[in-house]
Structure formats: C-alpha cells, structure tokens
C-alpha cells in the first residue's frame, strides 16, 4: 500500500501537484482548482491537529469497517466522496500557485511528524500507518480529479 510517509511516493505526488495551475479543470465534482488546493490544505491541517473535526455519528457506527475496506488495496477513492463541513471551501478564487506551495510544505511537514490519537471525522481513531495510506489516497484522488 502506498503511503505519504514513503519519500519516493511523496515526491511523485508533489511532482503531480506542481503541474496544477489556475487553468486546471476538474474531471468531476463541484470544486475548482483553487477550492481543491484549499480543501487539501485543510485536510493536511486536520491530520496535523491544527483543524479539529467532529466525528460524524454514522462514522462512529461504520467508520472502522469502512476504513478497513478502503485500505485493503490500492484502488483509488470513489468520485464525489463526501467531506467534512470543516474542510469545505466556499471561496471561489485565490492564488493557486502560492497555495499549491503551501500545500506541498504541509505534506513535507506532516511526513516528518505524527499526531497520536488522531480522530478522522468519519473513520475515527487512526494509526500513523493508516493516516499515511489514507493521505496518499486522498491526494491521489484530488490529483486524478484534476487530471494530474
């Protein structure tokens, strides 16, 4: 399973992120490129503990089982997967290039730290290994969304 904690995997993702610009268009979903980059920044801030998200009730019931199924293989996340309200971006525009660099910096920072006791808003408490694999899948999902 690919993980964000593997330097080669992380470098490959960062290379793909660098191809994004203000002209990048989504293949599916409602976000434009700026909103996607901002969403991914917020996701990185969530896994580092800077943003706290409340765990959804349905996640308390099914989160662990869903996480196990999601991480069993390398298949990408499904299109239009729902997100936590704290990670949704309402602003329609901004500086994609500077935010893209901020996102890369957060990925590098998170790869060298951990957040013991991290609780995902759907999946619940996760190990560092699970976070690394889910982080890879999340970034890959949004890069696929923008054909990068």
Buried (B, 14 or more C-beta within 10 A) or exposed (E): BBBBBBEEBBEBBBEBBEEBEEEBEBEEBEBBBBBBBBBBBBBBBBBBBEBEBEBBEEBEEBBBEBBEEBBEEEEEBEEEEEBBEBBBBEEEEBEBEEBBBBBBEBBBEBBEEBBEEBBBBBBBBBEBEBBBBBBBBBBBBBBBBBEB
